[in-house]
Amino acid sequence: MRTLIVTPYLPSFPGSGSCIRTYCLARELAGQHELRVLATSRLGGAPPGALTDLESFCQEVRVLEPPAGPSLRRGRVARLASWVWSGVPLEVLALEPLRREFVRTARAWLDEFRPEVLEINETLTLPLVEEVVRQTPVVMAVHNLVWRVAQRMVQHEASWKTRLKGRLNLARLRAFEREVYRRPYRFVTCSEADRQGLLELAPQARVSVVPNGVDTDYFSSSADLGGDSERLLFTGKMEYAPNADAVEFFTAEIMPAIRKLCPAAHLEVVGMAPPVTLLDLAASNPSLTVHGEVPDVRPWYERCAISVVPLRAGSGTRLKILEALSMRHAVVSTGIGAEGLDVVDGEHLLLADNPRDFAEKVLALMHDEDLRRRLGENGRRLVREHYDWRKVAPLLAQAWEEAARGI
């Protein structure tokens, strides 16, 4: 099947969660489908060689650079005023400078390539290509319910100014996504929880669930990782606000209780683009080290015995948990962190939703090697049976085929 994939980031591995998902699914389906990718370098932060890698299995890849025009050079006050009067979400406005080039390229490719299906990644991308979609069947890949992420983040904002701005943007996001979900597209979510959230806004929508996955061959380890039980690991794209919030929350609310009983406990944070606030926090806190982007995260799973996922916001499902389970890592997560995954508390990982319980479960794992090993083995078995990309990809192919047939 001829498929044109439009995405606001360059699909890559390694990369952010959405980049990895789009890359791995395309890689698995490239043998049976003709794929072209239209992307932008504006979001995602692809590693060196990502374009060449993607071109090795896609028929063609085009990456559009944002123009260095006046719209991108305006000051903060001017940008804020423009957003207030625009009536659109901040996330949509950020991609607006790319619209003209996206429309031109998408129109040319639709005429030349004549795809049987157009896959649009992220609802926020739709305004870039909507005017040229025409009669091409569309599959909208909803990696996150963006309005739900915003809703959860607003609850934890300390500044009243930030809360006010967040609530205004939340209202716009919810209205924007409701309008998108009412289109006659085939929608794909990462979990049943997100499917239900989408249907709350648009009960008539056609929605398929294509879970997130993991490369279980790449993320593989010996039965005994042998990591330091006092070293904890958090991974993820750190410029993503829920990830930064999770680290700040863990450091302020959970780590002090852990260090009372285990003074050597230390959190290692690995992931691209950490914000200055997080780097400053690490500089003043001896229990936290922020490493930034690394070429290979697997050695960190070998050095640290426990993965923590103290997320208070988010949507979709967390690849960081699937990768940790695939590496036989013991995991402690909040319910939001593990949302949408078919995991059982006490069997595949440990769940805790308040700081005291979270600290107690981390301490339990620190002192119980048998429990770490049991969770690790169960987690590895789970992802091999249900979350390997090779088992997930056919579900996306089915969604493409149903869209092409108008089902």
C-alpha positions as MATLAB code, in Angstrom:
seq = 'MRTLIVTPYLPSFPGSGSCIRTYCLARELAGQHELRVLATSRLGGAPPGALTDLESFCQEVRVLEPPAGPSLRRGRVARLASWVWSGVPLEVLALEPLRREFVRTARAWLDEFRPEVLEINETLTLPLVEEVVRQTPVVMAVHNLVWRVAQRMVQHEASWKTRLKGRLNLARLRAFEREVYRRPYRFVTCSEADRQGLLELAPQARVSVVPNGVDTDYFSSSADLGGDSERLLFTGKMEYAPNADAVEFFTAEIMPAIRKLCPAAHLEVVGMAPPVTLLDLAASNPSLTVHGEVPDVRPWYERCAISVVPLRAGSGTRLKILEALSMRHAVVSTGIGAEGLDVVDGEHLLLADNPRDFAEKVLALMHDEDLRRRLGENGRRLVREHYDWRKVAPLLAQAWEEAARGI';
ca = [
       0.000    0.000    0.000;
       1.266    3.469   -0.892;
       1.310    5.516    2.318;
       2.393    9.097    2.895;
       3.352    9.759    6.525;
       3.188   13.398    7.650;
       4.823   14.116   10.996;
       6.015   17.174   12.965;
       9.312   15.442   13.800;
      11.815   13.206   12.040;
      11.074    9.576   12.978;
      14.202    8.123   14.568;
      15.654    5.546   16.898;
      16.777    6.529   19.469;
      14.637    9.614   19.995;
      11.561   10.841   21.834;
       8.661    8.452   22.353;
       6.677    9.638   19.318;
       9.786    9.614   17.115;
      10.589    6.049   18.141;
       7.014    4.830   17.659;
       6.684    6.282   14.162;
      10.147    5.023   13.169;
       9.708    1.467   14.466;
       6.250    1.009   12.969;
       7.450    2.327    9.598;
      10.479    0.043    9.703;
       8.314   -3.005   10.374;
       5.820   -2.164    7.602;
       8.243   -0.934    4.926;
       8.660   -4.427    3.475;
       4.963   -4.644    2.539;
       4.202   -0.956    1.880;
       5.616    1.941   -0.158;
       6.345    4.697    2.325;
       7.129    8.374    1.933;
       7.719   10.629    4.931;
       7.159   14.390    5.125;
       8.631   15.733    8.367;
      10.010   18.827   10.038;
      13.128   19.250   12.136;
      11.243   21.691   14.382;
      10.370   19.037   16.966;
      11.890   15.801   18.166;
      15.684   16.255   18.175;
      16.744   13.411   15.876;
      20.202   11.844   16.399;
      23.002   12.035   13.783;
      22.378    9.735   10.837;
      18.623    9.559   11.466;
      17.711   10.798    7.983;
      20.001    8.310    6.228;
      18.650    5.528    8.402;
      15.040    6.389    7.586;
      15.830    6.662    3.868;
      17.215    3.113    3.920;
      13.698    1.644    4.114;
      11.407    4.477    2.947;
      10.957    5.346   -0.712;
      11.551    9.037   -0.032;
      11.943   11.343    2.969;
      11.633   15.127    2.959;
      12.545   17.196    6.021;
      11.328   20.805    6.051;
      13.241   23.430    8.003;
      11.351   26.260    9.719;
      11.940   29.582    7.967;
      14.045   32.186    9.756;
      11.451   34.868    9.138;
      10.168   37.680   11.301;
       7.547   35.433   12.924;
      10.316   33.455   14.602;
      12.314   36.511   15.678;
       9.560   38.373   17.477;
       9.998   38.996   21.173;
       8.235   37.122   23.938;
       5.588   39.806   24.509;
       4.784   40.001   20.788;
       4.472   36.218   20.530;
       2.231   36.101   23.604;
      -0.008   38.854   22.225;
      -0.204   37.076   18.884;
      -1.279   33.875   20.626;
      -3.898   35.597   22.807;
      -5.578   37.147   19.774;
      -5.156   34.114   17.509;
      -7.691   31.925   19.310;
      -5.618   28.782   18.583;
      -3.548   26.580   20.896;
       0.110   27.458   21.449;
       1.183   24.148   19.946;
      -0.618   24.884   16.672;
       0.775   28.409   16.479;
       4.327   27.070   16.898;
       4.030   25.097   13.648;
       2.326   27.853   11.660;
       5.567   29.111    9.979;
       5.851   25.730    8.250;
       2.368   25.705    6.756;
       3.175   27.150    3.321;
       6.048   24.737    2.620;
       4.105   21.769    3.977;
       1.133   22.559    1.741;
       3.338   22.944   -1.326;
       5.245   19.692   -0.739;
       2.207   17.684    0.327;
       0.251   18.806   -2.736;
       3.090   17.795   -5.071;
       3.502   14.413   -3.408;
      -0.218   13.701   -3.424;
      -0.287   14.378   -7.157;
       2.881   12.396   -7.901;
       2.770    9.560   -5.378;
      -1.031    9.190   -5.236;
      -0.998    7.522   -1.819;
      -3.773    5.166   -0.921;
      -3.574    6.394    2.681;
      -2.314    9.573    4.318;
      -1.113    9.051    7.896;
      -0.988   12.278    9.910;
       0.948   12.027   13.145;
      -0.431   14.187   15.958;
      -3.630   16.216   15.748;
      -1.583   19.434   15.870;
      -0.126   18.608   12.445;
      -3.487   18.666   10.669;
      -3.563   22.441    9.984;
      -0.320   22.070    8.005;
      -1.868   19.816    5.377;
      -5.634   19.957    5.804;
      -6.278   22.080    2.716;
      -4.666   19.472    0.428;
      -6.051   16.274    1.964;
      -8.975   16.184   -0.501;
     -10.237   12.650   -1.107;
      -7.239   10.749    0.260;
      -8.257    8.498    3.179;
      -6.661    9.732    6.413;
      -5.368    7.813    9.418;
      -4.766   10.211   12.301;
      -2.146    8.837   14.714;
      -3.039   10.205   18.145;
       0.087    9.577   20.224;
      -1.300   11.596   23.125;
      -4.568   13.287   23.960;
      -2.862   16.676   24.078;
      -5.711   18.325   25.961;
      -5.478   15.665   28.685;
      -1.735   16.224   29.102;
      -2.357   19.966   29.431;
      -5.197   19.397   31.893;
      -2.997   17.309   34.167;
      -0.043   19.701   33.964;
      -2.161   22.737   34.904;
      -3.099   21.048   38.185;
       0.525   21.107   39.320;
       1.571   24.589   38.214;
       2.752   26.727   41.138;
       2.556   30.132   39.445;
      -0.898   31.693   39.064;
       0.235   33.320   35.820;
       1.295   29.966   34.408;
      -1.960   28.383   35.580;
      -4.000   31.131   33.934;
      -2.126   30.756   30.659;
      -2.386   26.978   30.914;
      -6.137   27.032   31.478;
      -6.700   29.319   28.516;
      -4.586   27.078   26.308;
      -6.326   23.973   27.698;
      -9.726   25.315   26.634;
      -8.358   25.955   23.149;
      -6.727   22.534   22.942;
      -9.891   20.743   23.976;
     -11.976   22.661   21.416;
      -9.342   22.114   18.723;
      -9.057   18.377   19.319;
     -12.834   17.944   19.550;
     -13.115   19.511   16.108;
     -10.378   17.252   14.708;
     -11.976   14.114   16.154;
     -15.221   14.932   14.375;
     -13.551   14.549   10.970;
     -14.331   11.412    8.907;
     -10.899    9.929    9.562;
      -9.691    6.683   11.041;
      -8.052    7.485   14.401;
      -5.359    5.403   16.076;
      -4.576    5.666   19.802;
      -1.894    3.978   21.898;
      -4.259    2.582   24.507;
      -7.874    1.794   25.296;
      -7.803    4.571   27.909;
      -6.966    7.126   25.207;
      -9.553    5.595   22.888;
     -12.212    6.194   25.524;
     -10.927    9.728   26.098;
     -11.204   10.469   22.391;
     -14.718    9.060   22.232;
     -15.742   11.337   25.108;
     -15.176   14.281   22.767;
     -16.417   12.607   19.588;
     -18.634    9.554   20.211;
     -19.034    8.880   16.486;
     -15.283    8.632   15.759;
     -13.782    5.467   14.275;
     -10.914    4.575   16.614;
      -8.422    1.698   16.570;
      -5.928    0.890   19.330;
      -2.347    0.247   18.216;
      -0.255   -0.113   21.390;
       3.203    1.264   21.843;
       5.927   -1.319   21.546;
       9.575   -2.052   22.124;
      12.423   -3.614   20.177;
      12.915   -6.629   22.439;
      16.059   -7.691   20.581;
      17.734   -4.317   21.110;
      16.492   -3.849   24.670;
      17.711   -7.177   25.969;
      19.874   -8.135   28.913;
      21.138  -11.085   30.855;
      18.932  -12.508   33.584;
      21.055  -10.655   36.172;
      21.747   -7.024   35.302;
      23.810   -6.584   38.436;
      23.032   -2.875   38.720;
      23.619   -0.811   41.837;
      20.476   -1.071   43.982;
      21.030    2.454   45.332;
      21.092    4.025   41.867;
      17.716    4.887   40.366;
      17.072    5.665   36.698;
      14.661    7.991   34.919;
      14.735    8.226   31.117;
      12.908   10.404   28.597;
      12.915   13.541   26.503;
      13.440   16.095   29.231;
      12.073   19.140   27.410;
       8.707   17.366   27.550;
       7.073   19.135   30.491;
       5.580   16.031   32.208;
       9.050   14.422   32.310;
      10.713   17.470   33.841;
       7.850   17.764   36.327;
       8.263   14.104   37.291;
      11.958   14.568   38.124;
      11.297   17.742   40.121;
       8.443   16.040   41.990;
      10.562   12.972   42.753;
      13.513   15.038   43.953;
      11.417   17.271   46.216;
       8.737   14.913   47.511;
      10.020   11.325   47.285;
      13.821   11.246   47.433;
      14.114   12.821   50.923;
      12.148    9.933   52.439;
      14.305    7.413   50.559;
      17.562    9.031   51.662;
      16.531    8.971   55.310;
      16.877    5.181   55.199;
      19.325    4.946   52.305;
      21.612    8.031   52.340;
      23.495    6.864   49.238;
      20.394    6.752   47.047;
      20.923    8.642   43.795;
      18.725    9.454   40.792;
      20.307    9.348   37.323;
      18.325   11.251   34.670;
      19.069   10.354   31.053;
      17.366   12.092   28.154;
      17.721   14.803   25.535;
      17.233   18.544   26.049;
      17.029   18.939   29.842;
      15.727   22.424   30.716;
      17.911   24.904   32.591;
      15.703   24.585   35.673;
      16.520   20.874   35.871;
      20.248   21.428   35.360;
      20.201   24.047   38.132;
      18.351   21.632   40.406;
      20.977   18.946   39.808;
      23.819   21.408   40.469;
      22.424   22.126   43.941;
      21.238   18.619   44.825;
      23.756   15.824   45.598;
      21.114   13.120   45.067;
      20.464   14.044   41.422;
      22.565   13.845   38.257;
      21.223   14.983   34.872;
      23.214   13.456   32.013;
      21.292   14.780   29.011;
      21.264   12.891   25.725;
      23.315    9.705   25.408;
      23.920    7.584   22.286;
      22.785    4.386   23.995;
      20.629    4.194   27.112;
      21.205    0.471   27.716;
      24.398    0.880   29.773;
      22.415    2.959   32.239;
      20.026    0.077   32.800;
      23.076   -2.032   33.622;
      24.417    0.532   36.120;
      21.116    1.235   37.892;
      18.971   -1.475   39.441;
      15.621    0.336   39.550;
      13.675    2.523   37.115;
      11.312    5.154   38.514;
       8.409    6.732   36.603;
       6.868    9.325   38.975;
       4.747   10.982   36.287;
       1.874   13.235   37.377;
       0.796   14.152   33.847;
       0.801   12.610   30.405;
      -1.290   10.594   27.996;
      -0.655    7.738   25.601;
       1.635    5.090   27.070;
       5.230    5.260   28.225;
       7.913    3.657   26.070;
      10.295    4.160   29.001;
       8.372    1.510   30.934;
       8.310   -0.949   28.033;
      12.046   -0.478   27.482;
      12.778   -0.957   31.181;
      10.659   -4.117   31.341;
      12.341   -5.446   28.217;
      15.693   -4.935   29.985;
      14.381   -6.925   32.987;
      14.466   -3.768   35.091;
      12.440   -3.425   38.273;
      10.068   -0.447   37.891;
       8.151    1.770   40.312;
       5.561    3.988   38.639;
       2.564    6.140   39.365;
      -0.767    5.051   37.952;
      -0.554    7.806   35.334;
       2.935    6.634   34.401;
       1.700    3.103   33.704;
      -1.665    4.188   32.291;
      -2.797    2.226   29.251;
      -0.324   -0.637   29.692;
      -1.521   -4.151   30.480;
       0.584   -4.388   33.634;
      -0.327   -5.777   37.057;
       0.884   -4.156   40.265;
       3.152   -6.563   42.104;
       3.554   -8.849   39.104;
       5.244   -6.739   36.426;
       6.076   -3.561   38.377;
       5.090   -1.680   41.534;
       2.560    1.175   41.524;
       2.308    4.067   43.979;
       0.397    7.323   43.740;
       1.597    9.325   46.734;
       5.137   10.234   47.803;
       5.216    8.071   50.936;
       4.034    4.913   49.170;
       6.371    5.575   46.243;
       9.370    5.922   48.576;
       8.403    2.762   50.467;
       8.188    0.716   47.276;
      11.528    2.000   46.008;
      13.101    1.084   49.360;
      11.494   -2.371   49.225;
      13.118   -2.998   45.843;
      16.457   -1.697   47.038;
      16.523   -4.318   49.787;
      14.931   -7.258   47.977;
      16.965   -8.661   45.099;
      14.572  -11.585   44.641;
      11.649   -9.183   44.145;
      13.644   -7.172   41.601;
      14.500  -10.343   39.732;
      10.912  -11.651   39.745;
       9.468   -8.377   38.477;
      12.179   -8.192   35.834;
      11.479  -11.670   34.494;
       7.712  -11.127   34.454;
       8.102   -7.777   32.747;
      10.378   -9.199   30.068;
       7.894  -11.997   29.387;
       5.022   -9.513   29.108;
       6.672   -7.266   26.521;
       7.910  -10.194   24.438;
       4.399  -11.630   24.269;
       2.382   -8.439   23.765;
       4.511   -5.355   23.021;
       7.163   -6.373   20.514;
       6.966   -4.022   17.504;
       6.724   -7.044   15.206;
       3.416   -7.954   16.857;
       2.138   -4.378   17.075;
       2.831   -3.242   13.481;
       0.160   -5.446   11.795;
      -2.485   -3.581   13.807;
      -1.444   -0.310   12.170;
      -1.427   -1.962    8.743;
      -4.985   -3.095    9.425;
      -6.000    0.487   10.293;
      -4.460    1.706    7.018;
      -6.358   -0.928    5.050;
      -9.663   -0.152    6.788;
      -9.211    3.561    6.070;
      -8.449    2.865    2.411;
     -11.600    0.747    2.159;
     -13.702    3.336    3.982;
     -14.512    1.043    6.879;
];
